[in-house]
Amino acid sequence: MSQSPIQAAIQQICQEKNLSEESVLRTIELALAAAYRKDFGNKLQNIVVKFDPKTGGLEVFDVKTVVEDLPEEELELLLEEEKKPEKKTVKKETPVVPAEGAAAFVAEGEEEEMRRFNPRTEIQLKDAKAISKKYKIGDEIVTDLPVPGEFGRMAAQTAKQVIIQKIREEERQNIFDEYKTYERQVVVGTIQRRDGRLVLVDIGRATAIMPPEEQVERERYNVGNRMKFYLKSVDQTSRGPQLVISRANPEIIRKIFETEIPEIANGAIEIKSIAREPGNRSKVAIFTSEENIDPIGSCVGQRGARIQTIIGELSGEKIDIILFDEDAAKFITNALSPAKVASVELKETGEEKVAFVKVKDDQLSLAIGRGGQNVRLASRLTGWKIDIVSDGGKKPEVAEEAKAADAEAMAAKEEKAAEVKTKAETAPEIKEEKEEKAEKKKRVKKTKEAEVQPAEEAPAEAEVKEEVEKKTEE
């Protein structure tokens, strides 16, 4: 059986927008109800339309729920309030779509929450009894309404707006529901463009944003680059779903490890904790209770194949795999690798946990790391504050080293800024010198042309003289 044009159009919309036929059909019925109310209905009718896409026919009903009777005084006040806004705001009516699926027009400023009785959707028991004595409280009265031959231009425009709005809302809701299941997971996306400091990434049916705090400083997000991202949050906003992704979140390491290492994915190896400085170095503490599995070897892979794949996904960020141990001293010793620790002394005072670590003099700088990075990551990984001293009693000032490194970086920035400023100041002088050189070249060129021109004219004068001499001889 061949499809009607309306059915074909509905199916096309469903395929393009990834919507169900039921939702599109419900949207059409809401739009027709709004159009009917615009041209033929009144404010006290609850219009419901049934539409048949095969034939294009429709049925129109007024549906009301039977409620208990109101006192006459309250009913009179209510009817007076209904009449007042009708005179003033009849042109300011805007269509709204109730959650129950019936289209309605409610005047601006109308406060239905304050009313005990809604004459649009409800009918009093005494009025229902006047129609038929069988009705009781809670019943629905469905009244058939005449079907119009055609709708007016304004009604058709209203129906069009309702359809566009509802389909857009359905599409946004579907995208939100789909990506909500991927929240806190790794997704693959393509860099789309930059908007100020934000990076917009295409992740399929939606565009996600990566704010500056979720970006890695050393990474370059060029348009068209395909990367893995951590889907940090999926929120519903007035403008549709908002997806926030991250490359700096430590959880991206956990998810990539689960993807690349089967032993972690099936639970044989457990990631206990992660300490990360995005773009520089990360430490990952792993643990297994199975004796026949080498946790570090499983993560590194044959000839480092697995860990190199992970490092490549993180744009070259270095990763240290640390063996977790229930003994805090052993765990701290492992966390400070590649430095060799001589001894660890633990001290707990209330909530503060401090570990005093001794290393040999030649291992001191290795244990601290550049700018205190190694000891800082080890402290975050273990949850202990680590104080490192050498066997000779030398105690490094990690904070001062970090400050010195920051001071050097600031000095380099200031020097660069001064250089740029000097270039900007000397730019006019350089421009004048270039202009003078250009003018000098032009003058030299003109002089050369003037010298060449007489040389070209000389043969012509010689020819004239020869002709004169020949005529004289004749």
N, C-alpha and C positions, 0 to 999 in steps of 0.2 A: 504493500500500500504506500503510495507516494505521500510525502510530507507536505503540509501546507507551508506557505512562505513564512508564517509566524513561527511555526515549529523549527524551521531551518534557521531563522534568525536567533531564536532562543538557544539552540544548540551551538551556534557559532559564538555567541556571547559566553556561554559556559566554557567552551574550549579555550577562548582567548583569556578569560579572566580566572579560569580554574574554579568555577562556581558550580553548584548543583542546580539542576533544572527546577527543583522545588523552590529554592530561594529566589530564582529569577521570576518564576511564575507568581510567587507571593508578592514580589516587588511590583509586578504589573498590576495585580489586583489592588494593591494599595494606591497606585497611581490613578487607576480608573475611579476608585472611590473618592480620591481628592478632586478629580475632574468633575465627577457627578455632583459633589457638594458645591463646587464652584458655580455651576450653571443651574442645577435643578433642586438641590437640597436646601435645608435650612439649619440653623445653628443647633436646634434641639434634636437632630437626627444623628444616629450612630450608623453611618453607612458602611455596609459590608458588600463586597462584590465577588462573585464567582465567575471566573473567566475560563472559557474552553479554547485552548490554542488550536485545536484541530479545525473547528468551524469558525472561530473568531467571535462566537456569541458570548453574551454575558447576562448574568442575573444579578439584580440589585435588591438588597434587603435592608431593613431598619431593625437592628437587634437591640433589645433592652432587657435588663434584668429586673425582676420583681423584688421590691424592698418594702419594708414596713412603712405605714402611713406616718406622715409628719403632721404636727399640729398646724392648724389653719394659719395662725399668726406667723410662724416660721416660714410656711410655704409662700405667703403673700410677700414677706420681706425678700425671700429668695427670688421670686419672680420679678420684683421691682429692680433688684440688683442686676438681674439678667437683661432687663430692658435698657438700663442706663448705658452701659458700655456699648450696646448695640448701635445706638445713635451716634456716638462719638468716634468709635474705632472700627466701624464696619469696613473701611478701606485698608485697615492695618492688620487684618487677619492673616496669620501665617500658618502654613500647613505643618503639623507635627505628626509623627508616626508613633502611636502608643506601642508599648511592649507586647500587648496582646494581639497585635496585628491588624488593628482597625485604624484607618486613616481618619484624621480629625483636624478641624480648624479651631484654634483657641485664640481668642482676642488677647492682645498684649495687655499685661497687667492683671489678668484673671487669676485668681488664687483659689484653685479647686481644693487645695489642702484644707482650707478653712471651712469647707462646706460639708454638711452631713448628707446632702442629697445632690446628685448630679443628674439633672433632667435630660442630659444628652444620652447617657448610657443606662439610666435607671428609670423605672416607672413604679408609682405607688401601688400598693396592693388593691386599694379601692378602685383605681383606674383600670387595673388588670382584671378585676372582677367584672367591671362593666363590659369588657371585651368578651370574657368567658369566665364562668364561675369555677372552672377546673384549675385555674392558675393559683399557685401558692408562692410564698416567699422563697426566693432562690431560683425560680423557673426563668427561662429565657423566652421572650416573645419575639418571634421572627415575623416581620411584616413585609410582604412583597411590595416593591415599588415599581412604577412604570419605567421601562427601558427606553432611553431616548434614541431617536434616529441617528443623530450625530451630535458631537460636542462642539462648542464654540472655540474660537481661537485662543482665548485666555485659558480656558479649561485644558486645552491640548498642551499649552505651554506649561501649565502647572503639572500635568501628568509627566511631561518630559523631564522637568526638574526633579520630581520625586524619584523617577526611575534612575536618573544619573546619580543622585545623592545616595540612594539605597544600594545600588550596585557598587559604588565606591566604598561605602561602609562595609559591605559584605566582603569585598576584596581585602580591605585593610584588616578585618577581623580574621580572615583566613591566613593572611601573612603572619599576623601576631600569633595565632594558634600554632602555626607550623614552626616558627623559629623559637617559640617559647620552649619547645621540646629540646632544642639544641642549646639552650642557655647553659653556660659554664662548660661548654664543649669547644673543641677546636673545629673551625670551619676554614674552608679555602676560599680566598677572594682575590679579586684583581683590582689594583689601584686605579680608580676612576679619574679623580681630579683632586685639587687642593682648593679649599675655601678658607682663606686666611691661614690660621695655624691648624685648622682641622684637615684631616685626610679622609676623603670619601672613598669607600671601597664597595665594589659590586660583589655581593655574595650569592647571587642567583636571582631570586624574585624580589629582593629588597636591596637597598643601599644602606650600608652601616657607616657610622662615623667613628673615627679614632681621634679623641682629643689629645692635646699636647702631652698631658701627664701619662698617657698610655703609650706614647711613642718612645722608641729607643734613639738616643741622640746620634749614635754612630751610623744608624741605618739611613739609607736614601730611598724614599718612596717615590720612585719614578712612575709616571703614568704607563699602565700596561703591565707592570710587574705583578707576578702571581705569587702569593705568599700564604702561609698559614697564620690564622689569627685566633685569639681566645675570645669567644663571645661572652663578654662580661655581664651584660644585662639586656633584657628585652622589656620595654615598658610601653604601655598604651598611652598616647597623648591625643590632644584635640586634633592634631595634624596627621594622625596615624601612628603606627608603631615606630618606636625609636630604638635602634639597635646600636649598642656601644661595644666596640671591639678593642682588643689590646694586644700589643706585642711586648709590653714591659711586665705584665703580670707574671708572678712566679708559677702560677698554675698551668701556663702554657707548656712549661717544661714537663710537668707531670703528665699532661695529656699526650705530648709527643712521645715521651718514654713508653706510655701505654700502647701507642700506635705502632712504634717501631720494635718493641721488645715483647715477644709473646709471653715470656715468663711473668712479666709484670701485668699483662692484660688478663692472664688466667689466675692471678693471685698467688703464684708460687713465690714471687719476690714482691716485697712491699716497700713502697717509698715512705719513709718515716717523716722526713722533713726536707725542706728546700730553702737555701739562702741564695739570694741572687742580687747582683748588681748588673742591671740590664746592659747588654752590649760589651761587657768586660769579662766577667767570670761568674760562674755559679758553682755551688756545692750541693750535691744530692746525697742524702743519707738513705741507704737501702738495707734491707734485712730479709733473711729467709730462715725458716725453721726446718727446711728440708736439707738433710745432710748431703745428698747426692747432687746438689746444685751449687755451683760456684756463682755467687751473686754478681761479683765484679766482672768476672769473665763473661757472664751472660750479657751484661750491659755493654761491655766493650765490643764483643763480637769477634769473629775470626779476622785477624789482622786489623782490628779496630774498625771493621765495616759498619757496625751498628752505631757506635758513638760518633763516627765521622758523618754519618747521615743526619744525626740529630744536630751536630755542630753546623752542618750546612743549612739546615732549616732555620737555625738561629743566627744566620749571617756571620759565622765564624766565632761566635762567643765560646770561650773556653769553659769546659765542664770538668769538675773534679768529682769522681764517684767515691763516696766515703762509706765504709762498712759501719753500720750502726751496732752499738753494744749497750746492753742494759747497765753495765758498769760505766758510770759517768766519766771516770778517769780515762778508761780505755777509749771511750767515744771521743773525748776531747783530744786525746793523742792522735787518733785517726783523722779528726777534723782538721788538725794543723798540718797535715801532710801537704807538700812533700818534705817539710822540715821534720827532723828527728828529735823527739822530746826525751829529755833525761828523766824528769819526774813531774808528777802532778799532785798538788795538795788542794783539797776541796774544803771550802768553808761556807757554811750556810748560816745566815743570821736573819731569821724571820723570812720575809719574801725574797731577800737578796741572796743570790748564789754567786760566789766568787771562786774562781780556780786560779791558783798560783802555779805557773808552769815554768820549769827550769829547762834551759837548752844550752848547748855548748856555744862558745863565742862564734864559731864559724857558721852556726845554724841560726843565729839571732835574726839577721836580716831576712833570711828565707822564711822564718816563722812569722815575722811581722808582715812581710809582703810590701809591695810598692804602695806607699801612702797608707800603710796599715790595712790593706785590703784583705790579706789572708787571715789575719787574726779577727778582723771585723766579721768576715763571712763565717768563720768558725764559731764565733760567739753567737751569731744569729741562728746557726744550724743547731747548736747544742742547747741554747737557752741559758748558758752560763756566761758571766762576765769574766773574761780571761785576762790575767795580769802576767806578762812574760818577763822573766829575768834570765840573765846568763849565769853560767857557773861562777864567773868571776865577780858576780854581784852587780854587774852593769844592768841598769834598768832603762829601757828605751822610753822616750816620750813620744808615743804614737800620735798623740793629739798635735804636738808641736811639729812633727814631720808632716802631718796632714795639712796644718796651717801653712807650713813653708811651701808645700806643693801648691796650695791655693794661691799663696802670694806670688809664686813664680808665674802661675797661669794668669793672674791679674796683671802682673807686670808685662807679660807678653801681649795681653790684650791692649793695655795702655800704649805700648810701643807701636803696635799695629795701628791703633787709632791715630797716634801722632803722625805716623808715616802717611796715612790717608789724608790727614789734615794738611800736611806739608805739600802733598801732591796737589790737593785742591787749591792751596794758596799760590803755588807756582804755575798752575795751569794757564792763567792769562799770559804770563811771560813766555812760556813755551809756545803758546799760540801765536804771539807777536813775532817770535823768532822764525817760526814756520812760514808766516805770511811774508816776512822780509826775504827769506830764501826763495820762496815761490816767485816774488816780484823780480828778484835778481836773475833767476833762470829765464823769466820772460824777456828781460832786457837783453840778455846774452843771445837768446834765440833770435830776437828781432835784428840784432847787429849782424849775426851770421847770415840771415836772409838778405839783408841789405848788401853784404859783401858778395854774395852769390849772384845777385841780380845783374850787376854790371858785367860780370864774367859771361853771363848768358847773352847779354846784348852785344858784346864785342864781335862775335862772328857775323852778326847781321850788319854792322857798320862796314866790316871788311868786304862783304858782298856788294854793298852799295858802291864803295870806292872802285872795285873791279869793273862794275858795269859802266861807271862814268869814264874810266880810262879807255875801255873798249870803244865807247861812242866817240871819244876824242880822236883815237887813232883812225876810225873810219872816216 
